[in-house]
Amino acid sequence: MIWYKIENKKPLAYMTGLWDGKKSDKVLVCTRSGRYYVAEMYEGILDGSEFCDFYDDRDFEIKNVAFWTEIDSPF
């Protein structure tokens, strides 16, 4: 598993749909407090401001993401 620092590299957001900006595949994230989550990253520009936010599968925002890694597919 390779962990990336969020300041150095972000997950690839490429999916579009009925949400603002683009969305990434599911990734594993680690917050500054050491908690782990499976999340999706949303990024884009809204009202002239850039955003890069992480949400879990219940649509709760995950704050203070420090690191992320890809989740390998079993297929």
C-alpha positions in Angstrom: 0.0 0.0 0.0 1.4 3.4 -0.9 0.1 6.3 1.2 0.1 9.8 -0.4 0.2 13.1 1.5 -2.9 15.1 0.4 -0.8 18.2 -0.1 1.5 16.4 -2.6 -1.0 14.3 -4.6 -4.8 14.0 -4.7 -7.0 11.1 -5.9 -8.0 11.3 -9.5 -11.5 12.9 -9.7 -13.0 12.0 -13.1 -16.7 11.0 -12.6 -19.4 13.5 -13.3 -23.1 13.3 -12.3 -25.7 15.1 -10.3 -23.2 16.6 -7.9 -20.9 19.6 -8.0 -17.5 19.1 -9.6 -16.0 15.7 -10.2 -15.8 12.6 -8.0 -13.0 10.0 -7.4 -13.2 6.3 -6.9 -13.4 5.1 -3.3 -10.1 5.6 -1.4 -8.9 4.9 2.1 -8.1 8.1 4.0 -6.4 8.9 7.3 -7.1 12.1 9.2 -4.7 14.1 11.2 -6.1 12.5 14.4 -5.3 9.0 13.1 -8.8 7.9 12.1 -9.3 5.8 9.0 -12.3 6.1 6.6 -13.4 4.8 3.2 -14.2 7.9 1.3 -14.8 9.6 -2.1 -13.2 12.9 -3.0 -15.1 15.7 -4.7 -13.3 18.5 -6.3 -14.0 21.4 -8.6 -14.8 25.1 -8.6 -18.0 26.5 -7.1 -18.9 30.2 -7.1 -15.3 31.0 -8.1 -13.7 29.0 -5.2 -11.9 25.7 -5.5 -13.0 22.9 -3.3 -11.6 19.4 -2.5 -13.8 17.6 0.0 -14.0 14.0 1.2 -17.2 12.2 2.1 -18.0 8.8 3.5 -20.8 6.5 2.2 -23.4 8.2 4.4 -22.5 11.6 2.9 -20.8 12.9 6.1 -17.9 15.2 5.4 -14.5 13.9 6.6 -12.4 16.8 7.8 -8.6 17.1 8.2 -7.6 14.4 5.7 -3.8 14.0 5.8 -3.1 10.9 3.8 -4.9 8.7 1.3 -4.3 5.4 -0.6 -6.0 3.5 -3.4 -8.2 0.5 -2.6 -7.3 -2.5 -4.8 -10.3 -4.1 -6.5 -10.7 -7.9 -5.9 -11.9 -8.3 -9.5 
